[in-house]
Amino acid sequence: MVGDRWAGIGAFRLRLGTAIAYCVGAEGPVRTTLDRLRQAGVGERVIKSTVAGGLAWEIAQVLPRNAQPVLAPITAVFSISLTVAGSVREGIQRILGVIFGVLVAVAANYALGANGWTITLVVLVAFVVGRRLRLEASGVSQMAVSALIVALGARGPATREIALLHVANSVIGTAVGLTLNAVFAPPNYLPAARDAVMTLGQRIGAILDDLASALATGVTEADARDSLERARLIAASLDDVEDSITRAEESLKYNLLAGRQRAKLAVYHRANRALEHAALQTRVICRSVVEALETAKEGEPRPRWLEPERLGAPLANLVSALAVSLDQHRDCVGMFDNLVGPLEGQVKDAAFVKVLPFGHAPKLTAKETHVKPSSKPWGQPDTLG
């Protein structure tokens, strides 16, 4: 009974998550339409920025004596960041900057009046105080701009009203932009992270396949050095893959659909760690082959022991088996493309027949591994399977 109850709750959560995804435009026909618009040069940020500007203007006009709330739509547009977390972080900085900037401007206006020296002092104090408060660059700039606008627009008894409207318009614009960014097609960089991981595996596998082919037919120093240079390029690009995963992780913060995606992100994290080791070891293998070729006698393309009929073909089989293992690794990662909830319980009928607690890498049992020989047996019977 308890198991059936939990199964029912899990099914309900899955249906609810799917319904939310359809409503916010993360999946379904809305998502398809947005993808087509993006191909035409009208992406989600363009649409959200346009709607946010108009909506913020209409909401801000509700406030009394606020017929021209120019700051509200401007702030709303700037609040549409690449991620929801970015919108939250920048929004907090913006509001803090506005509040402190307005306080500085009002104090200076009451003390010194509106003149050139007041404006100079206001901007200077705003920058200094903003840095002392450890605001980020966006917050410091917003503080200085807000202080300057209020100082320029404030006149006598209207100072307080202008300051309050400035803060209100900034809050309205930030709230509208943040809300729209979060509830309509929330940014999700998980597909880009997946593509980066899969592409990395394909590039490593291609190097190993080419090196295996060269070893089987008689590797030359040019072949080995070409593989080594490609391996070095891959090793140098590992940070780009890590950046893609980090960006995907940030895009899931404050995301309405984060619960459906975190399991995939964990898989991509683990896959990337494995591929990082594979990339570094591939570079070591290529460098070892280059160093071996450098020991060849003058006039010989390779040492005799590296000829295909000696050690070349067995080494080709070994390197090819590594490439096959990478193919299987990518297949395992691809199994999680349709994962929409917690990791446990969704892969028990797949090749991953043993799932460890969340946070540990799933393992294949010996029966399900099926490490098969290369599809291109290089001259010698493969004995690795």
BALOBA-1460 file (C-alpha; in Angstrom, 3 decimals):
// residues 385
<rec num="1" residu="m" x="0.000" y="0.000" z="0.000"/>
<rec num="2" residu="v" x="2.754" y="2.422" z="0.920"/>
<rec num="3" residu="g" x="4.613" y="1.580" z="-2.277"/>
<rec num="4" residu="d" x="1.495" y="2.186" z="-4.372"/>
<rec num="5" residu="r" x="0.935" y="5.507" z="-2.619"/>
<rec num="6" residu="w" x="4.471" y="6.693" z="-3.372"/>
<rec num="7" residu="a" x="4.125" y="5.492" z="-6.953"/>
<rec num="8" residu="g" x="0.929" y="7.517" z="-7.297"/>
<rec num="9" residu="i" x="2.603" y="10.595" z="-5.842"/>
<rec num="10" residu="g" x="5.521" y="10.165" z="-8.230"/>
<rec num="11" residu="a" x="3.181" y="9.845" z="-11.224"/>
<rec num="12" residu="f" x="1.260" y="12.953" z="-10.123"/>
<rec num="13" residu="r" x="4.469" y="14.958" z="-9.753"/>
<rec num="14" residu="l" x="5.540" y="13.842" z="-13.204"/>
<rec num="15" residu="r" x="2.240" y="14.915" z="-14.766"/>
<rec num="16" residu="l" x="2.301" y="18.207" z="-12.863"/>
<rec num="17" residu="g" x="5.864" y="18.918" z="-14.014"/>
<rec num="18" residu="t" x="4.896" y="18.177" z="-17.610"/>
<rec num="19" residu="a" x="1.876" y="20.481" z="-17.358"/>
<rec num="20" residu="i" x="4.015" y="23.294" z="-15.948"/>
<rec num="21" residu="a" x="6.601" y="22.768" z="-18.678"/>
<rec num="22" residu="y" x="3.899" y="23.135" z="-21.323"/>
<rec num="23" residu="c" x="2.410" y="26.211" z="-19.659"/>
<rec num="24" residu="v" x="5.686" y="28.124" z="-19.311"/>
<rec num="25" residu="g" x="6.846" y="27.292" z="-22.811"/>
<rec num="26" residu="a" x="9.675" y="24.924" z="-21.907"/>
<rec num="27" residu="e" x="8.082" y="22.055" z="-23.853"/>
<rec num="28" residu="g" x="5.268" y="21.430" z="-26.287"/>
<rec num="29" residu="p" x="3.945" y="23.636" z="-29.112"/>
<rec num="30" residu="v" x="5.005" y="26.892" z="-27.439"/>
<rec num="31" residu="r" x="8.577" y="25.627" z="-27.257"/>
<rec num="32" residu="t" x="8.436" y="24.602" z="-30.915"/>
<rec num="33" residu="t" x="7.144" y="28.034" z="-31.902"/>
<rec num="34" residu="l" x="9.883" y="29.757" z="-29.897"/>
<rec num="35" residu="d" x="12.537" y="27.612" z="-31.573"/>
<rec num="36" residu="r" x="11.222" y="28.607" z="-34.990"/>
<rec num="37" residu="l" x="11.173" y="32.276" z="-34.014"/>
<rec num="38" residu="r" x="14.746" y="31.984" z="-32.773"/>
<rec num="39" residu="q" x="15.808" y="30.680" z="-36.162"/>
<rec num="40" residu="a" x="14.248" y="33.807" z="-37.628"/>
<rec num="41" residu="g" x="16.310" y="35.970" z="-35.257"/>
<rec num="42" residu="v" x="13.620" y="36.587" z="-32.633"/>
<rec num="43" residu="g" x="14.754" y="34.691" z="-29.556"/>
<rec num="44" residu="e" x="13.124" y="34.349" z="-26.165"/>
<rec num="45" residu="r" x="15.097" y="37.252" z="-24.683"/>
<rec num="46" residu="v" x="13.857" y="39.557" z="-27.435"/>
<rec num="47" residu="i" x="10.240" y="38.560" z="-26.811"/>
<rec num="48" residu="k" x="10.529" y="38.772" z="-23.037"/>
<rec num="49" residu="s" x="12.343" y="42.110" z="-23.148"/>
<rec num="50" residu="t" x="9.662" y="43.561" z="-25.425"/>
<rec num="51" residu="v" x="6.794" y="42.355" z="-23.257"/>
<rec num="52" residu="a" x="8.561" y="43.333" z="-20.030"/>
<rec num="53" residu="g" x="9.102" y="46.908" z="-21.190"/>
<rec num="54" residu="g" x="5.470" y="47.485" z="-22.117"/>
<rec num="55" residu="l" x="4.106" y="45.694" z="-19.046"/>
<rec num="56" residu="a" x="6.367" y="47.615" z="-16.657"/>
<rec num="57" residu="w" x="5.248" y="50.921" z="-18.199"/>
<rec num="58" residu="e" x="1.560" y="50.101" z="-17.757"/>
<rec num="59" residu="i" x="2.007" y="48.937" z="-14.169"/>
<rec num="60" residu="a" x="4.143" y="51.929" z="-13.183"/>
<rec num="61" residu="q" x="1.590" y="54.376" z="-14.617"/>
<rec num="62" residu="v" x="-0.881" y="53.198" z="-11.972"/>
<rec num="63" residu="l" x="1.151" y="55.089" z="-9.376"/>
<rec num="64" residu="p" x="-0.088" y="58.656" z="-8.747"/>
<rec num="65" residu="r" x="1.855" y="61.493" z="-10.398"/>
<rec num="66" residu="n" x="3.834" y="58.986" z="-12.441"/>
<rec num="67" residu="a" x="2.685" y="59.799" z="-15.958"/>
<rec num="68" residu="q" x="6.104" y="59.201" z="-17.550"/>
<rec num="69" residu="p" x="7.673" y="56.203" z="-15.763"/>
<rec num="70" residu="v" x="10.601" y="55.938" z="-18.166"/>
<rec num="71" residu="l" x="12.809" y="54.134" z="-15.685"/>
<rec num="72" residu="a" x="10.395" y="51.205" z="-15.197"/>
<rec num="73" residu="p" x="10.575" y="49.770" z="-18.760"/>
<rec num="74" residu="i" x="14.323" y="50.428" z="-18.948"/>
<rec num="75" residu="t" x="14.913" y="48.504" z="-15.729"/>
<rec num="76" residu="a" x="12.600" y="45.717" z="-16.870"/>
<rec num="77" residu="v" x="14.543" y="45.234" z="-20.100"/>
<rec num="78" residu="f" x="17.869" y="45.128" z="-18.251"/>
<rec num="79" residu="s" x="16.413" y="42.560" z="-15.821"/>
<rec num="80" residu="i" x="16.079" y="39.909" z="-18.550"/>
<rec num="81" residu="s" x="19.392" y="38.144" z="-17.986"/>
<rec num="82" residu="l" x="20.803" y="34.956" z="-19.514"/>
<rec num="83" residu="t" x="19.603" y="32.964" z="-16.486"/>
<rec num="84" residu="v" x="16.976" y="33.408" z="-13.795"/>
<rec num="85" residu="a" x="19.737" y="33.348" z="-11.185"/>
<rec num="86" residu="g" x="21.449" y="36.154" z="-13.070"/>
<rec num="87" residu="s" x="18.231" y="38.173" z="-13.027"/>
<rec num="88" residu="v" x="17.894" y="37.650" z="-9.271"/>
<rec num="89" residu="r" x="21.511" y="38.553" z="-8.556"/>
<rec num="90" residu="e" x="21.534" y="41.629" z="-10.774"/>
<rec num="91" residu="g" x="18.087" y="42.677" z="-9.547"/>
<rec num="92" residu="i" x="19.231" y="42.696" z="-5.927"/>
<rec num="93" residu="q" x="22.304" y="44.706" z="-6.852"/>
<rec num="94" residu="r" x="20.207" y="47.123" z="-8.889"/>
<rec num="95" residu="i" x="17.677" y="47.749" z="-6.110"/>
<rec num="96" residu="l" x="20.412" y="48.249" z="-3.511"/>
<rec num="97" residu="g" x="22.206" y="50.628" z="-5.846"/>
<rec num="98" residu="v" x="19.035" y="52.618" z="-6.464"/>
<rec num="99" residu="i" x="18.180" y="52.931" z="-2.783"/>
<rec num="100" residu="f" x="21.655" y="53.999" z="-1.699"/>
<rec num="101" residu="g" x="22.022" y="56.316" z="-4.683"/>
<rec num="102" residu="v" x="18.730" y="58.047" z="-3.948"/>
<rec num="103" residu="l" x="19.675" y="58.492" z="-0.286"/>
<rec num="104" residu="v" x="22.982" y="60.099" z="-1.270"/>
<rec num="105" residu="a" x="21.288" y="62.421" z="-3.780"/>
<rec num="106" residu="v" x="18.542" y="63.497" z="-1.375"/>
<rec num="107" residu="a" x="21.015" y="64.181" z="1.415"/>
<rec num="108" residu="a" x="23.259" y="66.222" z="-0.876"/>
<rec num="109" residu="n" x="20.307" y="68.157" z="-2.289"/>
<rec num="110" residu="y" x="19.017" y="69.135" z="1.121"/>
<rec num="111" residu="a" x="22.481" y="70.096" z="2.338"/>
<rec num="112" residu="l" x="23.909" y="71.906" z="-0.692"/>
<rec num="113" residu="g" x="21.097" y="72.454" z="-3.174"/>
<rec num="114" residu="a" x="21.232" y="71.605" z="-6.898"/>
<rec num="115" residu="n" x="24.382" y="72.840" z="-8.639"/>
<rec num="116" residu="g" x="27.425" y="71.548" z="-10.461"/>
<rec num="117" residu="w" x="29.422" y="70.964" z="-7.291"/>
<rec num="118" residu="t" x="26.567" y="68.964" z="-5.807"/>
<rec num="119" residu="i" x="26.423" y="66.707" z="-8.856"/>
<rec num="120" residu="t" x="30.188" y="66.157" z="-8.723"/>
<rec num="121" residu="l" x="30.035" y="65.325" z="-5.033"/>
<rec num="122" residu="v" x="27.016" y="63.031" z="-5.454"/>
<rec num="123" residu="v" x="28.668" y="60.931" z="-8.169"/>
<rec num="124" residu="l" x="31.926" y="60.713" z="-6.224"/>
<rec num="125" residu="v" x="30.242" y="59.696" z="-2.996"/>
<rec num="126" residu="a" x="28.042" y="57.181" z="-4.816"/>
<rec num="127" residu="f" x="31.037" y="55.394" z="-6.319"/>
<rec num="128" residu="v" x="33.016" y="55.408" z="-3.081"/>
<rec num="129" residu="v" x="30.117" y="54.268" z="-0.899"/>
<rec num="130" residu="g" x="29.089" y="51.610" z="-3.419"/>
<rec num="131" residu="r" x="32.534" y="50.061" z="-3.340"/>
<rec num="132" residu="r" x="32.712" y="50.306" z="0.423"/>
<rec num="133" residu="l" x="29.410" y="48.427" z="0.602"/>
<rec num="134" residu="r" x="30.999" y="45.771" z="-1.652"/>
<rec num="135" residu="l" x="28.365" y="46.083" z="-4.333"/>
<rec num="136" residu="e" x="29.144" y="44.494" z="-7.674"/>
<rec num="137" residu="a" x="29.995" y="46.654" z="-10.693"/>
<rec num="138" residu="s" x="26.341" y="46.733" z="-11.798"/>
<rec num="139" residu="g" x="25.228" y="47.856" z="-8.339"/>
<rec num="140" residu="v" x="27.874" y="50.586" z="-8.096"/>
<rec num="141" residu="s" x="26.977" y="51.922" z="-11.542"/>
<rec num="142" residu="q" x="23.272" y="51.862" z="-10.717"/>
<rec num="143" residu="m" x="23.951" y="53.724" z="-7.478"/>
<rec num="144" residu="a" x="25.864" y="56.472" z="-9.287"/>
<rec num="145" residu="v" x="23.265" y="56.771" z="-12.055"/>
<rec num="146" residu="s" x="20.371" y="56.882" z="-9.603"/>
<rec num="147" residu="a" x="22.093" y="59.533" z="-7.510"/>
<rec num="148" residu="l" x="22.772" y="61.599" z="-10.617"/>
<rec num="149" residu="i" x="19.198" y="61.348" z="-11.961"/>
<rec num="150" residu="v" x="17.640" y="62.314" z="-8.651"/>
<rec num="151" residu="a" x="20.132" y="65.138" z="-8.122"/>
<rec num="152" residu="l" x="19.368" y="66.547" z="-11.579"/>
<rec num="153" residu="g" x="15.595" y="66.149" z="-11.352"/>
<rec num="154" residu="a" x="15.040" y="67.170" z="-7.751"/>
<rec num="155" residu="r" x="13.874" y="70.723" z="-7.074"/>
<rec num="156" residu="g" x="12.892" y="71.905" z="-3.595"/>
<rec num="157" residu="p" x="9.832" y="70.161" z="-2.140"/>
<rec num="158" residu="a" x="9.643" y="67.782" z="-5.118"/>
<rec num="159" residu="t" x="12.861" y="66.055" z="-4.082"/>
<rec num="160" residu="r" x="11.172" y="63.490" z="-1.888"/>
<rec num="161" residu="e" x="8.495" y="62.641" z="-4.450"/>
<rec num="162" residu="i" x="11.015" y="62.245" z="-7.266"/>
<rec num="163" residu="a" x="13.193" y="60.024" z="-5.106"/>
<rec num="164" residu="l" x="10.278" y="57.780" z="-4.131"/>
<rec num="165" residu="l" x="9.066" y="57.477" z="-7.734"/>
<rec num="166" residu="h" x="12.599" y="56.637" z="-8.851"/>
<rec num="167" residu="v" x="12.800" y="53.792" z="-6.342"/>
<rec num="168" residu="a" x="9.269" y="52.601" z="-7.146"/>
<rec num="169" residu="n" x="9.870" y="52.552" z="-10.899"/>
<rec num="170" residu="s" x="13.109" y="50.621" z="-10.411"/>
<rec num="171" residu="v" x="11.415" y="48.057" z="-8.158"/>
<rec num="172" residu="i" x="8.505" y="47.635" z="-10.586"/>
<rec num="173" residu="g" x="10.779" y="47.194" z="-13.582"/>
<rec num="174" residu="t" x="13.018" y="44.715" z="-11.786"/>
<rec num="175" residu="a" x="10.051" y="42.705" z="-10.511"/>
<rec num="176" residu="v" x="8.412" y="42.559" z="-13.943"/>
<rec num="177" residu="g" x="11.610" y="41.524" z="-15.718"/>
<rec num="178" residu="l" x="12.536" y="38.920" z="-13.107"/>
<rec num="179" residu="t" x="9.042" y="37.415" z="-13.019"/>
<rec num="180" residu="l" x="8.759" y="37.228" z="-16.795"/>
<rec num="181" residu="n" x="12.212" y="35.670" z="-17.122"/>
<rec num="182" residu="a" x="11.288" y="33.039" z="-14.538"/>
<rec num="183" residu="v" x="7.787" y="32.059" z="-15.653"/>
<rec num="184" residu="f" x="7.977" y="32.275" z="-19.451"/>
<rec num="185" residu="a" x="10.441" y="30.006" z="-21.246"/>
<rec num="186" residu="p" x="12.939" y="30.098" z="-18.356"/>
<rec num="187" residu="p" x="16.507" y="29.920" z="-19.714"/>
<rec num="188" residu="n" x="17.854" y="26.377" z="-19.716"/>
<rec num="189" residu="y" x="21.385" y="25.602" z="-20.856"/>
<rec num="190" residu="l" x="21.185" y="21.888" z="-20.103"/>
<rec num="191" residu="p" x="20.909" y="20.908" z="-23.821"/>
<rec num="192" residu="a" x="24.069" y="22.906" z="-24.544"/>
<rec num="193" residu="a" x="25.861" y="21.104" z="-21.712"/>
<rec num="194" residu="r" x="24.750" y="17.756" z="-23.097"/>
<rec num="195" residu="d" x="25.978" y="18.657" z="-26.581"/>
<rec num="196" residu="a" x="29.324" y="19.763" z="-25.161"/>
<rec num="197" residu="v" x="29.779" y="16.482" z="-23.282"/>
<rec num="198" residu="m" x="28.735" y="14.332" z="-26.236"/>
<rec num="199" residu="t" x="30.926" y="16.282" z="-28.656"/>
<rec num="200" residu="l" x="33.908" y="15.899" z="-26.333"/>
<rec num="201" residu="g" x="33.419" y="12.131" z="-26.286"/>
<rec num="202" residu="q" x="33.112" y="12.012" z="-30.071"/>
<rec num="203" residu="r" x="36.317" y="14.009" z="-30.558"/>
<rec num="204" residu="i" x="38.293" y="11.768" z="-28.217"/>
<rec num="205" residu="g" x="36.893" y="8.641" z="-29.887"/>
<rec num="206" residu="a" x="37.803" y="9.965" z="-33.347"/>
<rec num="207" residu="i" x="41.426" y="10.454" z="-32.295"/>
<rec num="208" residu="l" x="41.623" y="6.948" z="-30.885"/>
<rec num="209" residu="d" x="40.028" y="5.469" z="-34.017"/>
<rec num="210" residu="d" x="42.475" y="7.277" z="-36.291"/>
<rec num="211" residu="l" x="45.433" y="6.256" z="-34.154"/>
<rec num="212" residu="a" x="44.252" y="2.642" z="-34.152"/>
<rec num="213" residu="s" x="43.913" y="2.688" z="-37.938"/>
<rec num="214" residu="a" x="47.441" y="4.093" z="-38.274"/>
<rec num="215" residu="l" x="48.897" y="1.491" z="-35.932"/>
<rec num="216" residu="a" x="47.195" y="-1.299" z="-37.876"/>
<rec num="217" residu="t" x="48.490" y="-0.195" z="-41.271"/>
<rec num="218" residu="g" x="51.883" y="1.124" z="-40.216"/>
<rec num="219" residu="v" x="51.936" y="4.288" z="-38.176"/>
<rec num="220" residu="t" x="54.147" y="7.165" z="-39.277"/>
<rec num="221" residu="e" x="55.473" y="10.048" z="-37.238"/>
<rec num="222" residu="a" x="53.175" y="12.434" z="-39.129"/>
<rec num="223" residu="d" x="50.143" y="10.325" z="-38.146"/>
<rec num="224" residu="a" x="51.182" y="10.204" z="-34.515"/>
<rec num="225" residu="r" x="51.969" y="13.918" z="-34.309"/>
<rec num="226" residu="d" x="48.636" y="14.793" z="-35.907"/>
<rec num="227" residu="s" x="46.839" y="12.715" z="-33.262"/>
<rec num="228" residu="l" x="48.935" y="14.316" z="-30.527"/>
<rec num="229" residu="e" x="48.107" y="17.843" z="-31.693"/>
<rec num="230" residu="r" x="44.400" y="17.036" z="-31.794"/>
<rec num="231" residu="a" x="44.610" y="15.519" z="-28.316"/>
<rec num="232" residu="r" x="46.318" y="18.660" z="-27.032"/>
<rec num="233" residu="l" x="43.585" y="20.818" z="-28.535"/>
<rec num="234" residu="i" x="40.979" y="18.725" z="-26.764"/>
<rec num="235" residu="a" x="42.823" y="18.970" z="-23.456"/>
<rec num="236" residu="a" x="42.966" y="22.742" z="-23.888"/>
<rec num="237" residu="s" x="39.201" y="22.904" z="-24.487"/>
<rec num="238" residu="l" x="38.180" y="20.992" z="-21.360"/>
<rec num="239" residu="d" x="37.480" y="24.263" z="-19.561"/>
<rec num="240" residu="d" x="34.916" y="25.155" z="-22.230"/>
<rec num="241" residu="v" x="32.969" y="21.977" z="-21.505"/>
<rec num="242" residu="e" x="33.159" y="22.652" z="-17.776"/>
<rec num="243" residu="d" x="31.909" y="26.193" z="-18.391"/>
<rec num="244" residu="s" x="28.929" y="24.794" z="-20.313"/>
<rec num="245" residu="i" x="28.014" y="22.558" z="-17.382"/>
<rec num="246" residu="t" x="28.486" y="25.411" z="-14.903"/>
<rec num="247" residu="r" x="26.221" y="27.618" z="-17.033"/>
<rec num="248" residu="a" x="23.616" y="24.844" z="-17.117"/>
<rec num="249" residu="e" x="23.850" y="24.502" z="-13.338"/>
<rec num="250" residu="e" x="23.287" y="28.231" z="-12.863"/>
<rec num="251" residu="s" x="20.331" y="28.169" z="-15.253"/>
<rec num="252" residu="l" x="18.583" y="25.664" z="-12.960"/>
<rec num="253" residu="k" x="18.760" y="27.964" z="-9.933"/>
<rec num="254" residu="y" x="15.337" y="29.506" z="-9.202"/>
<rec num="255" residu="n" x="14.046" y="27.605" z="-12.251"/>
<rec num="256" residu="l" x="10.504" y="26.276" z="-12.002"/>
<rec num="257" residu="l" x="11.527" y="23.079" z="-13.784"/>
<rec num="258" residu="a" x="14.802" y="22.488" z="-11.973"/>
<rec num="259" residu="g" x="13.497" y="19.369" z="-10.233"/>
<rec num="260" residu="r" x="12.984" y="17.688" z="-13.591"/>
<rec num="261" residu="q" x="16.499" y="18.484" z="-14.799"/>
<rec num="262" residu="r" x="18.891" y="18.085" z="-11.856"/>
<rec num="263" residu="a" x="19.305" y="14.342" z="-12.376"/>
<rec num="264" residu="k" x="20.436" y="14.955" z="-15.953"/>
<rec num="265" residu="l" x="22.874" y="17.596" z="-14.758"/>
<rec num="266" residu="a" x="24.366" y="15.121" z="-12.271"/>
<rec num="267" residu="v" x="24.840" y="12.609" z="-15.093"/>
<rec num="268" residu="y" x="26.587" y="15.195" z="-17.268"/>
<rec num="269" residu="h" x="28.848" y="16.154" z="-14.368"/>
<rec num="270" residu="r" x="29.953" y="12.548" z="-13.925"/>
<rec num="271" residu="a" x="30.298" y="11.972" z="-17.638"/>
<rec num="272" residu="n" x="32.474" y="15.053" z="-17.976"/>
<rec num="273" residu="r" x="34.760" y="13.932" z="-15.161"/>
<rec num="274" residu="a" x="35.263" y="10.600" z="-16.904"/>
<rec num="275" residu="l" x="35.894" y="12.271" z="-20.251"/>
<rec num="276" residu="e" x="38.422" y="14.655" z="-18.715"/>
<rec num="277" residu="h" x="40.462" y="11.650" z="-17.603"/>
<rec num="278" residu="a" x="39.996" y="10.062" z="-21.016"/>
<rec num="279" residu="a" x="41.197" y="13.221" z="-22.784"/>
<rec num="280" residu="l" x="44.333" y="13.449" z="-20.671"/>
<rec num="281" residu="q" x="45.116" y="9.747" z="-21.070"/>
<rec num="282" residu="t" x="44.553" y="9.979" z="-24.822"/>
<rec num="283" residu="r" x="47.138" y="12.735" z="-24.964"/>
<rec num="284" residu="v" x="49.552" y="10.544" z="-23.001"/>
<rec num="285" residu="i" x="48.973" y="7.623" z="-25.394"/>
<rec num="286" residu="c" x="49.581" y="9.804" z="-28.448"/>
<rec num="287" residu="r" x="52.714" y="11.286" z="-26.943"/>
<rec num="288" residu="s" x="54.004" y="7.800" z="-26.106"/>
<rec num="289" residu="v" x="53.527" y="6.697" z="-29.712"/>
<rec num="290" residu="v" x="55.377" y="9.789" z="-30.955"/>
<rec num="291" residu="e" x="58.263" y="9.110" z="-28.582"/>
<rec num="292" residu="a" x="58.360" y="5.485" z="-29.693"/>
<rec num="293" residu="l" x="58.572" y="6.519" z="-33.349"/>
<rec num="294" residu="e" x="61.459" y="8.841" z="-32.537"/>
<rec num="295" residu="t" x="63.527" y="5.800" z="-31.555"/>
<rec num="296" residu="a" x="63.390" y="4.392" z="-35.094"/>
<rec num="297" residu="k" x="66.688" y="3.951" z="-36.906"/>
<rec num="298" residu="e" x="67.588" y="6.393" z="-39.623"/>
<rec num="299" residu="g" x="65.743" y="5.621" z="-42.843"/>
<rec num="300" residu="e" x="63.077" y="3.520" z="-41.105"/>
<rec num="301" residu="p" x="59.535" y="4.897" z="-40.727"/>
<rec num="302" residu="r" x="59.058" y="3.182" z="-37.368"/>
<rec num="303" residu="p" x="60.813" y="0.790" z="-34.996"/>
<rec num="304" residu="r" x="60.554" y="-2.814" z="-36.088"/>
<rec num="305" residu="w" x="58.704" y="-3.817" z="-32.939"/>
<rec num="306" residu="l" x="55.963" y="-1.314" z="-33.878"/>
<rec num="307" residu="e" x="55.285" y="-2.916" z="-37.272"/>
<rec num="308" residu="p" x="51.684" y="-4.111" z="-37.734"/>
<rec num="309" residu="e" x="52.708" y="-7.763" z="-37.851"/>
<rec num="310" residu="r" x="54.436" y="-7.421" z="-34.486"/>
<rec num="311" residu="l" x="53.078" y="-5.052" z="-31.830"/>
<rec num="312" residu="g" x="51.298" y="-2.601" z="-34.118"/>
<rec num="313" residu="a" x="48.141" y="-4.653" z="-34.702"/>
<rec num="314" residu="p" x="47.679" y="-5.688" z="-31.026"/>
<rec num="315" residu="l" x="48.114" y="-2.052" z="-29.998"/>
<rec num="316" residu="a" x="45.586" y="-1.072" z="-32.661"/>
<rec num="317" residu="n" x="43.099" y="-3.537" z="-31.170"/>
<rec num="318" residu="l" x="43.692" y="-2.103" z="-27.714"/>
<rec num="319" residu="v" x="43.267" y="1.523" z="-28.813"/>
<rec num="320" residu="s" x="40.198" y="0.587" z="-30.860"/>
<rec num="321" residu="a" x="38.696" y="-1.088" z="-27.799"/>
<rec num="322" residu="l" x="39.145" y="2.193" z="-25.940"/>
<rec num="323" residu="a" x="37.246" y="3.977" z="-28.705"/>
<rec num="324" residu="v" x="34.444" y="1.402" z="-28.454"/>
<rec num="325" residu="s" x="34.298" y="1.975" z="-24.698"/>
<rec num="326" residu="l" x="33.856" y="5.694" z="-25.331"/>
<rec num="327" residu="d" x="31.017" y="4.938" z="-27.748"/>
<rec num="328" residu="q" x="29.324" y="2.894" z="-25.035"/>
<rec num="329" residu="h" x="29.926" y="5.705" z="-22.571"/>
<rec num="330" residu="r" x="28.114" y="8.149" z="-24.869"/>
<rec num="331" residu="d" x="25.265" y="5.675" z="-25.319"/>
<rec num="332" residu="c" x="24.889" y="5.446" z="-21.548"/>
<rec num="333" residu="v" x="24.784" y="9.222" z="-21.235"/>
<rec num="334" residu="g" x="22.199" y="9.382" z="-24.026"/>
<rec num="335" residu="m" x="19.953" y="6.997" z="-22.092"/>
<rec num="336" residu="f" x="19.118" y="9.862" z="-19.739"/>
<rec num="337" residu="d" x="17.770" y="12.201" z="-22.430"/>
<rec num="338" residu="n" x="14.180" y="11.414" z="-21.459"/>
<rec num="339" residu="l" x="14.826" y="11.511" z="-17.718"/>
<rec num="340" residu="v" x="12.352" y="13.964" z="-16.148"/>
<rec num="341" residu="g" x="12.682" y="13.379" z="-12.427"/>
<rec num="342" residu="p" x="14.818" y="11.801" z="-9.725"/>
<rec num="343" residu="l" x="17.476" y="9.395" z="-10.941"/>
<rec num="344" residu="e" x="16.490" y="6.419" z="-8.816"/>
<rec num="345" residu="g" x="13.788" y="4.175" z="-10.169"/>
<rec num="346" residu="q" x="13.871" y="5.424" z="-13.762"/>
<rec num="347" residu="v" x="16.778" y="3.342" z="-15.097"/>
<rec num="348" residu="k" x="16.180" y="-0.045" z="-13.512"/>
<rec num="349" residu="d" x="14.839" y="-1.494" z="-16.773"/>
<rec num="350" residu="a" x="17.661" y="-0.045" z="-18.866"/>
<rec num="351" residu="a" x="21.228" y="-1.246" z="-19.254"/>
<rec num="352" residu="f" x="22.066" y="0.323" z="-15.904"/>
<rec num="353" residu="v" x="20.796" y="-2.631" z="-13.877"/>
<rec num="354" residu="k" x="22.361" y="-1.453" z="-10.639"/>
<rec num="355" residu="v" x="21.776" y="2.092" z="-9.414"/>
<rec num="356" residu="l" x="23.691" y="3.365" z="-6.425"/>
<rec num="357" residu="p" x="22.346" y="6.101" z="-4.142"/>
<rec num="358" residu="f" x="22.054" y="9.472" z="-5.801"/>
<rec num="359" residu="g" x="25.445" y="11.152" z="-5.954"/>
<rec num="360" residu="h" x="27.342" y="7.995" z="-6.885"/>
<rec num="361" residu="a" x="28.072" y="6.790" z="-10.386"/>
<rec num="362" residu="p" x="25.754" y="4.026" z="-11.690"/>
<rec num="363" residu="k" x="27.568" y="0.795" z="-12.502"/>
<rec num="364" residu="l" x="27.041" y="-1.919" z="-15.095"/>
<rec num="365" residu="t" x="27.032" y="-5.502" z="-13.970"/>
<rec num="366" residu="a" x="29.402" y="-7.902" z="-15.654"/>
<rec num="367" residu="k" x="26.580" y="-9.484" z="-17.668"/>
<rec num="368" residu="e" x="25.311" y="-6.202" z="-19.023"/>
<rec num="369" residu="t" x="28.681" y="-4.679" z="-19.880"/>
<rec num="370" residu="h" x="29.204" y="-6.555" z="-23.181"/>
<rec num="371" residu="v" x="32.539" y="-4.923" z="-24.052"/>
<rec num="372" residu="k" x="32.742" y="-6.074" z="-27.616"/>
<rec num="373" residu="p" x="35.787" y="-5.985" z="-29.879"/>
<rec num="374" residu="s" x="36.304" y="-3.198" z="-32.342"/>
<rec num="375" residu="s" x="34.129" y="-3.200" z="-35.418"/>
<rec num="376" residu="k" x="37.416" y="-2.901" z="-37.345"/>
<rec num="377" residu="p" x="39.654" y="-5.786" z="-36.196"/>
<rec num="378" residu="w" x="43.138" y="-4.640" z="-37.045"/>
<rec num="379" residu="g" x="44.850" y="-7.721" z="-38.392"/>
<rec num="380" residu="q" x="44.951" y="-9.829" z="-35.225"/>
<rec num="381" residu="p" x="42.170" y="-11.738" z="-33.447"/>
<rec num="382" residu="d" x="40.831" y="-9.533" z="-30.681"/>
<rec num="383" residu="t" x="41.223" y="-11.139" z="-27.271"/>
<rec num="384" residu="l" x="40.041" y="-8.234" z="-25.181"/>
<rec num="385" residu="g" x="36.353" y="-9.160" z="-25.052"/>
